[in-house]
């Protein structure tokens, strides 16, 4: 299988963009199925048009290679294999497809070598638990782990624990914007507080459940497609984006339109990288 079913000349070792499927889900807090997300997004990509109409370019011309899926048996293996794969290809623009949100930790570990960057997370939850289900790398702990080494912005939050809220509010290197308070102006205010280079992680539950239902922990009051694209446009305009991921898609029922939309989201990220 190839991303967009591209001809061989557009999916080889010279490709600018790499798609990394990470078929992993650990001990989840609610719904299951995120390990099946990457495959369905990749299948849906085969129906995308090559021309990115909104940004008037064709990312496939630069090459899009689909890497072998990482299918780990446990958390430790996921982190190790993901980190090693990303470090091996860190000269490329990698889009990771999860899997639960913990895969982001593995990707960032691989990018950290000789890299100084901040992280922007789009998520309904701030994922700031110190530990969950006896794991410090659980999907509920992602932002907490990232913040140990990186300045962090969390956008779209609408569900959190009071202790998480207090810790983030008193932190100097973590900036949170709730979904119900979100404006592009507020995002513009926090972007200068981040490094010039940023990594973007998109938990699909940042979208409203009316758009993305197939995710482990859906939360009402989410963002719509156009505001997410506007946020990405702003980030790419103001910062150098070094990579991205799309996680927590858990295909179970009537998911084809959602899988296609997330394939389109990945392609738009590539398109924005070329502007």
Order of alpha helices (4+ residues) and beta strands (2+ residues): beta-alpha-beta-alpha-beta-alpha-beta-alpha-beta-alpha-beta-alpha-beta-alpha-beta-alpha
